[in-house]
Amino acid sequence: MTLEEVRKFMEENKGNDEVKAYLQGLVSVEGVQDFFTQNEDGKRWLDSERDKHLNKGLDTWKANNLQKEIDKKIHELYPEETDEKKQLRELNAKIETMELEKQREVFKNKALTIAADKKLPINKIVDLFISDNEEDTVANIGRFEEIFGTSVQSAVEERLKSNGYTPPNNGGQNNQPQNLNDALKNYYSEKNKG
């Protein structure tokens, strides 16, 4: 009998109980295990089925448990703040704010002192010059002094130009009278020339 004839017989007699019993006797647990452990195609199929089952189980576990595990670890690493810790944190923040204000006041006094020494009019705008440290505060005042001085100088020069006053140039000689007697002499000598 050929393989084709066996197939044809099986197709025709697939409903026969004797044929079913015979075929079930051919397939055993040991036979299936041997097929999946020794046959390469069987091994690949079994591995893919295992992967599918494992991935499905992993996805189910993630959906049901992963967020709980993450929350548990976060709570373990970063425990909730107790009232005492909260009060301590708030007090530390207040102390830090007070220290910054005190430091700012020291810098403001230093800035006002320097401005007064340099005769700069910054009493009302001194807060603009205060920085995080003394060196920067002093540097800011120095920059203001330079800019303010340049501005005042250019304003003075502009005003002198607009008035048109030119001081007399008499070759370095001083013809101004030293007293009333000299002034009268100059007056009468000028009158006699003319």
Residue frames relative to the residue before (quaternion, step in Angstrom):
aa qw qx qy qz dx dy dz
M 1.0000 0.0000 0.0000 0.0000 0.00 0.00 0.00
T 0.3316 -0.7452 0.5482 0.1847 3.59 -0.97 0.89
L 0.6915 -0.4679 0.3542 0.4212 3.54 -1.32 0.21
E 0.6306 0.5341 -0.3309 0.4556 3.56 1.04 -0.76
E 0.6576 0.5030 -0.3103 0.4672 3.56 0.94 -0.79
V 0.6252 0.5250 -0.3383 0.4682 3.60 1.05 -0.74
R 0.6488 0.5154 -0.3184 0.4605 3.57 0.92 -0.84
K 0.6528 0.5152 -0.3113 0.4600 3.55 0.93 -0.94
F 0.6436 0.5170 -0.3177 0.4664 3.59 0.97 -0.87
M 0.6654 0.5067 -0.3076 0.4536 3.59 0.88 -0.88
E 0.6385 0.5181 -0.3289 0.4644 3.58 0.98 -0.79
E 0.6959 0.4788 -0.2813 0.4552 3.54 0.86 -0.91
N 0.7947 0.3047 -0.1429 0.5052 3.61 1.02 -0.73
K 0.2857 0.7986 -0.4963 0.1850 3.59 1.10 0.45
G 0.6718 0.4753 -0.3037 0.4802 3.60 1.10 -0.43
N 0.5220 0.6508 -0.4049 0.3742 3.62 1.25 -0.24
D 0.4701 -0.7057 0.4634 0.2574 3.59 -0.83 1.06
E 0.6250 0.5448 -0.3440 0.4407 3.59 1.02 -0.66
V 0.6509 0.5011 -0.3049 0.4819 3.57 1.01 -0.86
K 0.6373 0.5292 -0.3264 0.4553 3.59 0.96 -0.82
A 0.6676 0.4967 -0.3015 0.4655 3.55 0.91 -0.93
Y 0.6441 0.5188 -0.3293 0.4557 3.58 0.97 -0.80
L 0.6695 0.4977 -0.2996 0.4629 3.62 0.91 -0.90
Q 0.6477 0.5095 -0.3272 0.4624 3.60 0.97 -0.73
G 0.6274 0.5291 -0.3348 0.4630 3.56 1.09 -0.58
L 0.6199 0.5471 -0.3388 0.4491 3.59 1.14 -0.55
V 0.7226 0.3763 -0.2147 0.5386 3.57 1.07 -0.75
S 0.0516 0.7860 -0.6129 0.0626 3.57 -0.75 1.12
V 0.6730 -0.4801 0.3635 0.4294 3.57 -1.27 0.26
E 0.6573 0.5054 -0.3161 0.4611 3.58 0.93 -0.84
G 0.6359 0.5356 -0.3240 0.4514 3.56 1.04 -0.79
V 0.6578 0.4945 -0.3011 0.4818 3.59 0.99 -0.87
Q 0.6481 0.5108 -0.3217 0.4642 3.59 0.95 -0.83
D 0.6406 0.5103 -0.3274 0.4711 3.57 0.94 -0.80
F 0.6389 0.5324 -0.3309 0.4460 3.59 0.96 -0.85
F 0.7285 0.4361 -0.2504 0.4653 3.62 0.87 -0.91
T 0.7099 0.4348 -0.2790 0.4786 3.62 1.09 -0.42
Q 0.7691 0.3652 -0.1972 0.4859 3.61 1.06 -0.60
N 0.6900 0.4479 -0.2790 0.4955 3.61 1.04 -0.62
E 0.4816 -0.6948 0.4538 0.2817 3.63 -0.78 1.03
D 0.6532 0.4995 -0.3237 0.4681 3.61 0.91 -0.79
G 0.6420 0.5187 -0.3137 0.4695 3.57 1.03 -0.78
K 0.6395 0.5246 -0.3224 0.4603 3.58 0.99 -0.83
R 0.6658 0.5020 -0.3073 0.4585 3.59 0.89 -0.92
W 0.6584 0.5025 -0.3194 0.4604 3.57 0.90 -0.86
L 0.6654 0.5014 -0.3038 0.4621 3.58 0.91 -0.91
D 0.6393 0.5200 -0.3268 0.4627 3.63 0.99 -0.78
S 0.6641 0.4908 -0.3195 0.4647 3.60 0.91 -0.82
E 0.6398 0.5105 -0.3292 0.4708 3.60 1.04 -0.72
R 0.6318 0.5231 -0.3287 0.4682 3.58 1.02 -0.78
D 0.6483 0.5196 -0.3136 0.4597 3.60 0.96 -0.90
K 0.6399 0.5207 -0.3288 0.4598 3.59 0.95 -0.84
H 0.6778 0.4934 -0.2857 0.4642 3.54 0.90 -0.98
L 0.6570 0.5108 -0.3049 0.4632 3.59 0.95 -0.86
N 0.6634 0.4990 -0.3047 0.4670 3.60 0.93 -0.90
K 0.6388 0.5168 -0.3312 0.4639 3.57 0.98 -0.79
G 0.6624 0.4997 -0.2999 0.4707 3.58 0.98 -0.87
L 0.6440 0.5179 -0.3133 0.4678 3.58 1.02 -0.81
D 0.6524 0.5056 -0.3166 0.4675 3.59 0.93 -0.85
T 0.6390 0.5138 -0.3248 0.4714 3.58 0.98 -0.79
W 0.6565 0.5066 -0.3135 0.4627 3.58 0.93 -0.88
K 0.6368 0.5237 -0.3286 0.4607 3.58 0.97 -0.86
A 0.6730 0.5052 -0.3024 0.4476 3.57 0.87 -0.94
N 0.7579 0.4050 -0.2123 0.4653 3.59 0.96 -0.84
N 0.8440 0.2535 -0.0723 0.4671 3.62 0.93 -0.84
L 0.5528 0.6637 -0.4055 0.2992 3.62 1.03 -0.59
Q 0.6736 0.4925 -0.3156 0.4517 3.61 0.82 -0.90
K 0.6137 0.5400 -0.3443 0.4618 3.58 1.07 -0.70
E 0.6662 0.4997 -0.2988 0.4661 3.58 0.94 -0.89
I 0.6367 0.5169 -0.3245 0.4713 3.59 1.00 -0.81
D 0.6629 0.5034 -0.3034 0.4638 3.58 0.88 -0.94
K 0.6352 0.5338 -0.3216 0.4562 3.57 1.00 -0.84
K 0.6805 0.4811 -0.2884 0.4715 3.60 0.91 -0.93
I 0.6306 0.5204 -0.3348 0.4685 3.61 0.97 -0.78
H 0.6622 0.4963 -0.3043 0.4718 3.58 0.92 -0.89
E 0.6389 0.5232 -0.3197 0.4646 3.57 1.09 -0.73
L 0.7119 0.4427 -0.2555 0.4816 3.59 0.93 -0.88
Y 0.7954 0.1504 -0.0502 0.5850 3.58 1.00 -0.83
P 0.1295 -0.8230 0.5481 0.0745 3.58 0.26 1.20
E 0.6111 -0.5608 0.4124 0.3768 3.54 -1.20 0.56
E 0.5180 -0.6584 0.4647 0.2867 3.50 -1.13 0.78
T 0.3309 -0.7274 0.5657 0.2034 3.55 -0.83 0.98
D 0.6797 -0.4794 0.3527 0.4288 3.56 -1.28 0.25
E 0.6410 0.5297 -0.3270 0.4490 3.58 1.01 -0.79
K 0.6667 0.4909 -0.3010 0.4732 3.58 0.92 -0.89
K 0.6302 0.5339 -0.3309 0.4564 3.56 1.04 -0.77
Q 0.6622 0.4943 -0.3005 0.4763 3.59 0.93 -0.90
L 0.6401 0.5236 -0.3214 0.4613 3.57 0.99 -0.82
R 0.6514 0.5094 -0.3116 0.4681 3.59 0.95 -0.87
E 0.6601 0.5033 -0.3053 0.4667 3.60 0.97 -0.87
L 0.6473 0.5109 -0.3179 0.4679 3.60 0.98 -0.81
N 0.6386 0.5174 -0.3243 0.4683 3.57 0.98 -0.81
A 0.6418 0.5142 -0.3245 0.4674 3.59 0.99 -0.79
K 0.6524 0.5058 -0.3170 0.4669 3.61 0.98 -0.82
I 0.6459 0.5141 -0.3235 0.4624 3.59 0.95 -0.86
E 0.6512 0.5132 -0.3157 0.4614 3.58 0.93 -0.86
T 0.6433 0.5136 -0.3187 0.4699 3.59 0.99 -0.82
M 0.6572 0.5058 -0.3100 0.4649 3.59 0.95 -0.86
E 0.6462 0.5155 -0.3248 0.4595 3.59 0.96 -0.79
L 0.6467 0.5098 -0.3181 0.4697 3.58 1.00 -0.81
E 0.6472 0.5105 -0.3181 0.4684 3.59 0.99 -0.81
K 0.6435 0.5137 -0.3196 0.4690 3.58 0.97 -0.83
Q 0.6563 0.5036 -0.3065 0.4708 3.57 0.92 -0.90
R 0.6392 0.5197 -0.3238 0.4654 3.59 0.99 -0.81
E 0.6466 0.5171 -0.3169 0.4627 3.59 1.01 -0.81
V 0.6219 0.5267 -0.3346 0.4731 3.60 1.03 -0.77
F 0.6722 0.4875 -0.2976 0.4711 3.57 0.92 -0.90
K 0.6267 0.5323 -0.3411 0.4556 3.59 1.05 -0.73
N 0.6537 0.5011 -0.3126 0.4733 3.59 0.94 -0.86
K 0.6355 0.5208 -0.3240 0.4691 3.57 0.98 -0.82
A 0.6584 0.5117 -0.3031 0.4612 3.58 0.96 -0.90
L 0.6574 0.5006 -0.3128 0.4683 3.59 0.96 -0.84
T 0.6337 0.5304 -0.3272 0.4583 3.59 1.02 -0.79
I 0.6752 0.4826 -0.2941 0.4740 3.57 0.87 -0.94
A 0.6484 0.5192 -0.3190 0.4563 3.58 0.97 -0.85
A 0.6523 0.5013 -0.3169 0.4720 3.59 0.97 -0.80
D 0.6430 0.5223 -0.3244 0.4565 3.61 0.97 -0.81
K 0.7404 0.3888 -0.2136 0.5050 3.59 1.03 -0.79
K 0.3856 -0.7558 0.4409 0.2927 3.55 1.39 0.06
L 0.3389 0.7229 -0.5147 0.3124 3.53 0.89 1.03
P 0.3890 -0.7428 0.4978 0.2218 3.61 -0.91 0.88
I 0.3417 0.7683 -0.4876 0.2351 3.61 0.48 1.08
N 0.2711 0.7998 -0.5046 0.1798 3.61 1.17 0.32
K 0.7281 0.4322 -0.2428 0.4735 3.57 0.97 -0.82
I 0.7665 0.3306 -0.1879 0.5176 3.62 1.16 -0.45
V 0.2872 0.8042 -0.4834 0.1926 3.58 1.24 0.31
D 0.6010 0.5859 -0.3654 0.4024 3.62 1.04 -0.65
L 0.6029 0.5717 -0.3597 0.4246 3.58 1.14 -0.50
F 0.7069 0.4769 -0.2593 0.4534 3.60 1.11 -0.58
I 0.5605 0.6225 -0.3908 0.3816 3.58 1.19 -0.40
S 0.1182 -0.7916 0.5991 0.0228 3.54 -0.91 1.01
D 0.7244 -0.4390 0.3162 0.4272 3.56 -1.31 -0.21
N 0.7948 0.1349 -0.0962 0.5838 3.58 1.18 -0.32
E 0.6855 -0.5273 0.3272 0.3807 3.55 -1.25 0.48
E 0.6434 0.5409 -0.3378 0.4235 3.61 0.93 -0.84
D 0.6735 0.4809 -0.2999 0.4747 3.59 0.93 -0.86
T 0.6181 0.5400 -0.3451 0.4552 3.59 1.04 -0.73
V 0.6675 0.4824 -0.2978 0.4827 3.60 0.90 -0.92
A 0.6410 0.5196 -0.3259 0.4614 3.61 0.99 -0.79
N 0.6340 0.5256 -0.3334 0.4590 3.61 1.00 -0.77
I 0.6495 0.4963 -0.3179 0.4804 3.59 0.98 -0.80
G 0.6304 0.5348 -0.3318 0.4545 3.59 0.99 -0.78
R 0.6489 0.4990 -0.3195 0.4774 3.59 0.97 -0.81
F 0.6410 0.5127 -0.3313 0.4654 3.58 0.98 -0.80
E 0.6352 0.5369 -0.3281 0.4478 3.58 0.95 -0.89
E 0.6618 0.5085 -0.3038 0.4595 3.58 0.94 -0.90
I 0.6864 0.4733 -0.2821 0.4747 3.58 0.88 -0.97
F 0.6655 0.5056 -0.3038 0.4574 3.58 0.92 -0.91
G 0.6507 0.5205 -0.3152 0.4542 3.59 0.96 -0.88
T 0.6515 0.5045 -0.3094 0.4746 3.58 0.96 -0.85
S 0.6563 0.5157 -0.3058 0.4581 3.55 0.96 -0.86
V 0.6579 0.4938 -0.3106 0.4763 3.61 0.90 -0.89
Q 0.6497 0.5263 -0.3203 0.4453 3.60 0.90 -0.90
S 0.6845 0.4665 -0.3013 0.4722 3.59 0.86 -0.89
A 0.6259 0.5251 -0.3462 0.4611 3.62 1.05 -0.67
V 0.6423 0.5121 -0.3245 0.4689 3.62 0.97 -0.80
E 0.6631 0.5016 -0.3067 0.4632 3.58 0.89 -0.90
E 0.6443 0.5207 -0.3151 0.4632 3.58 0.97 -0.81
R 0.6645 0.5053 -0.3031 0.4595 3.56 0.96 -0.84
L 0.6498 0.5049 -0.3207 0.4691 3.57 0.97 -0.81
K 0.6430 0.5130 -0.3249 0.4667 3.59 1.01 -0.72
S 0.6855 0.4961 -0.2956 0.4433 3.60 0.92 -0.84
N 0.6435 0.5111 -0.3330 0.4624 3.62 1.09 -0.58
G 0.3468 -0.7788 0.4648 0.2392 3.59 1.14 -0.45
Y 0.4392 0.6883 -0.4753 0.3279 3.61 1.15 0.25
T 0.0340 -0.7691 0.6383 -0.0022 3.54 -0.83 1.02
P 0.4168 -0.7135 0.4914 0.2752 3.59 -0.63 1.00
P 0.5646 -0.6189 0.4152 0.3546 3.60 -1.08 0.71
N 0.1922 -0.7614 0.6111 0.0991 3.51 -1.10 0.82
N 0.0843 0.8206 -0.5565 0.0989 3.60 -0.21 1.23
G 0.6783 -0.5347 0.2930 0.4101 3.54 0.95 0.88
G 0.6798 -0.5079 0.2956 0.4388 3.55 1.08 0.55
Q 0.5707 0.5737 -0.4006 0.4296 3.63 1.24 -0.04
N 0.3144 -0.7383 0.5694 0.1783 3.50 -1.04 0.78
N 0.1029 -0.8190 0.5638 0.0293 3.62 -0.35 1.25
Q 0.4270 0.6933 -0.4800 0.3265 3.58 1.15 0.19
P 0.4518 -0.6863 0.4927 0.2866 3.57 -0.89 0.87
Q 0.4336 -0.7133 0.5015 0.2273 3.53 -1.05 0.81
N 0.7988 0.0473 -0.0127 0.5996 3.57 1.15 -0.54
L 0.7301 -0.4305 0.2990 0.4384 3.61 -1.29 0.01
N 0.6178 0.5586 -0.3390 0.4374 3.56 1.02 -0.79
D 0.6697 0.4817 -0.2941 0.4827 3.61 0.93 -0.91
A 0.6344 0.5343 -0.3336 0.4480 3.60 1.00 -0.77
L 0.6616 0.4923 -0.3089 0.4738 3.60 0.97 -0.78
K 0.6229 0.5291 -0.3411 0.4645 3.58 1.00 -0.76
N 0.6669 0.4924 -0.3080 0.4667 3.57 0.89 -0.91
Y 0.6404 0.5405 -0.3266 0.4371 3.58 0.96 -0.80
Y 0.7232 0.4317 -0.2552 0.4748 3.57 0.79 -0.98
S 0.6298 0.5164 -0.3557 0.4584 3.58 1.03 -0.61
E 0.6286 0.5144 -0.3324 0.4794 3.61 1.07 -0.68
K 0.6525 0.5169 -0.3086 0.4603 3.60 1.02 -0.77
N 0.6676 0.4968 -0.2982 0.4676 3.58 0.99 -0.79
K 0.6150 0.5378 -0.3606 0.4500 3.62 1.08 -0.57
G 0.7386 0.4625 -0.2215 0.4375 3.51 0.90 -0.89
